[in-house]
């Protein structure tokens, strides 16, 4: 099993920045793709960003393109989400997830939360006006 622990959430003003981290442990990580999801009160969980097993391909929800950047550091077994120009509507609990499928991928696949095998506990991001 892969264990995931998120950190870096907090309270920021609109226009500010945060960098979320997701530390992974438990198994080999070279075969794992990662995604970030978020869920606001009263809303469905939504896809934010993902990075492929190789790290070559990244995918973003339209709502965060140009503002958020996903990256990974295999030496540190960590995936990051850099969030800039934050808006109040970005307020949510952010979750990282890992997908160990060795064959499937692409934008549609990684945007579907049901395909991920492992999930972290989440970290709260609150953006004030």
HUCORPE-V617654 format. One record per pair of residues at least 24 apart in sequence whose ideal C-beta (glycine too) atoms are under 8 Angstrom apart, sorted by the first residue. I is the first residue (numbers start at 0). J is the second residue. If there is no record, write none. Layout:
I,J  I,J
This chain:
0,25  0,26  0,117  1,25  1,26  1,28  1,31  1,97  1,99  1,116  1,117  2,117  3,95  3,96  3,97  3,117  3,118  3,119  4,119  4,120  5,93  5,94  5,95  5,119  5,120  5,121  5,122  6,122  7,122  8,93  8,122  8,123  8,124  9,123  9,124  9,125  10,125  10,126  10,127  11,85  11,124  11,125  11,126  11,127  12,126  12,127  12,128  13,85  13,86  13,87  13,126  13,127  13,128  14,84  14,85  15,85  15,126  16,81  16,82  16,83  16,84  16,85  17,82  17,85  17,124  18,79  18,80  18,81  18,82  19,79  19,80  19,82  19,93  19,95  19,122  19,124  20,77  20,78  20,79  21,77  21,78  21,79  21,80  21,95  21,119  22,75  22,76  22,77  23,76  23,77  23,78  23,97  24,76  26,99  28,73  28,76  29,73  30,99  30,101  31,97  31,98  31,99  32,97  32,98  32,99  32,100  32,104  32,109  33,69  33,71  33,78  33,95  33,96  33,97  33,98  34,95  34,96  34,97  34,98  34,109  34,110  34,112  34,115  35,69  35,78  35,80  35,93  35,94  35,95  35,96  36,93  36,94  36,95  36,96  36,112  37,89  37,91  37,92  37,93  37,94  37,124  38,91  38,92  38,94  38,121  39,90  39,91  39,92  42,91  44,94  44,112  46,109  46,110  46,111  46,112  47,80  47,93  48,80  49,109  49,110  50,78  51,104  51,109  52,101  52,104  56,104  58,106  58,109  58,110  60,110  62,88  63,89  82,124  85,124  85,126  86,126  87,126  87,127  87,128  88,126  89,124  89,126  90,124  90,125  90,126  91,124  92,121  92,122  92,123  92,124  93,121  93,122  93,123  93,124  94,118  94,119  94,120  94,121  95,119
